[in-house]
Amino acid sequence: MAASEQITAELWDEFHTAVNMTSRELQEWLSTEGAGERTEEFPDRAGPETGHRVLEILAKRRMDLTDDDIAVMRRVCEIVRTQRSPDYEPQAGGTDWRHGLMDIGHDPLKP
């Protein structure tokens, strides 16, 4: 069974709900977050690997997903699910908590 057949509509929808930042917002965030005293050698690769994987997945069609993409989607959904309330109402929290979620494409202050 191909990876595209294994992904359920439920996971696809949950991922796209959990990742509430646009590709552009996430790319800008990762670039900003990666800037600093120890700037990345390649600014377009600044930030955590999972954030870049999320960007790649957002650019794909459901039928083009790989098994690795599906694993990343499940991991991102699990992280957001465990760190947020089920209603996803905007909520302030600690800076590290918010930034950690934004690193994977979820801004807890965004409706």
C-alpha positions as CSV (number, residue, x, y, z in Angstrom):
1,M,0.0,0.0,0.0
2,A,1.4,3.4,-1.0
3,A,2.0,6.1,1.6
4,S,-0.6,8.3,0.0
5,E,-3.2,5.5,0.6
6,Q,-2.2,5.1,4.2
7,I,-2.8,8.7,5.2
8,T,-6.4,9.2,6.3
9,A,-8.5,12.3,5.7
10,E,-8.6,12.7,9.5
11,L,-4.7,13.0,9.8
12,W,-4.6,15.3,6.8
13,D,-7.3,17.6,8.4
14,E,-5.8,17.4,11.9
15,F,-2.3,18.4,10.5
16,H,-3.7,21.3,8.6
17,T,-5.6,22.5,11.7
18,A,-2.6,22.0,14.0
19,V,-0.3,23.8,11.6
20,N,-2.0,27.2,11.6
21,M,0.9,29.2,10.2
22,T,1.2,29.7,6.5
23,S,4.3,28.5,4.7
24,R,5.5,32.1,4.4
25,E,4.9,32.8,8.1
26,L,6.7,29.6,9.1
27,Q,9.7,30.3,6.8
28,E,10.0,33.8,8.1
29,W,9.8,32.6,11.7
30,L,12.4,29.9,11.2
31,S,14.7,32.5,9.5
32,T,14.2,35.0,12.4
33,E,14.5,32.4,15.1
34,G,17.8,31.2,13.5
35,A,19.3,34.7,13.3
36,G,21.6,35.8,16.1
37,E,25.1,35.6,17.4
38,R,25.5,32.1,16.0
39,T,23.8,32.7,12.7
40,E,23.2,29.7,10.5
41,E,25.7,29.4,7.6
42,F,22.7,29.0,5.3
43,P,19.9,31.2,6.5
44,D,17.3,29.4,4.5
45,R,18.0,26.3,6.6
46,A,17.9,28.1,9.9
47,G,15.7,26.6,12.6
48,P,14.8,23.1,13.6
49,E,14.6,20.2,11.1
50,T,11.0,19.4,11.9
51,G,10.0,23.0,11.0
52,H,11.6,22.5,7.6
53,R,9.9,19.2,7.1
54,V,6.5,20.9,7.9
55,L,7.3,23.4,5.2
56,E,8.0,20.6,2.7
57,I,4.8,18.8,3.6
58,L,2.7,22.0,3.2
59,A,4.0,22.3,-0.3
60,K,2.9,18.8,-1.2
61,R,-0.3,17.2,-2.4
62,R,-1.8,14.5,-0.2
63,M,-1.0,11.9,-2.8
64,D,2.7,12.9,-2.9
65,L,3.4,12.3,0.8
66,T,6.1,9.8,1.8
67,D,6.0,7.5,4.8
68,D,8.5,9.9,6.5
69,D,6.1,12.8,5.8
70,I,3.3,10.9,7.4
71,A,5.4,10.2,10.5
72,V,6.3,13.9,10.8
73,M,2.6,14.8,10.4
74,R,1.7,12.4,13.2
75,R,4.5,13.7,15.5
76,V,3.5,17.4,14.9
77,C,-0.2,16.6,15.6
78,E,0.7,14.8,18.8
79,I,2.9,17.6,20.0
80,V,0.2,20.2,19.4
81,R,-2.6,18.0,20.8
82,T,-0.7,17.4,24.0
83,Q,0.3,21.0,24.5
84,R,-2.9,22.7,23.6
85,S,-6.6,22.5,24.7
86,P,-8.9,20.7,22.3
87,D,-10.7,23.9,21.3
88,Y,-7.4,25.6,20.0
89,E,-8.6,28.9,21.5
90,P,-5.8,31.5,21.3
91,Q,-3.8,31.4,24.5
92,A,-0.8,33.1,25.9
93,G,1.9,31.1,27.6
94,G,5.6,31.1,28.2
95,T,7.9,32.4,25.5
96,D,9.7,29.0,25.2
97,W,6.4,27.1,25.0
98,R,5.1,29.4,22.3
99,H,8.3,29.5,20.3
100,G,8.6,25.7,20.5
101,L,5.1,25.3,19.0
102,M,5.9,28.0,16.3
103,D,9.0,26.0,15.3
104,I,6.6,23.3,14.0
105,G,4.1,25.7,12.5
106,H,1.6,26.3,15.3
107,D,1.1,29.7,16.7
108,P,-1.0,29.4,19.9
109,L,-2.0,33.1,19.8
110,K,-3.5,32.7,16.3
111,P,-7.2,31.9,16.1
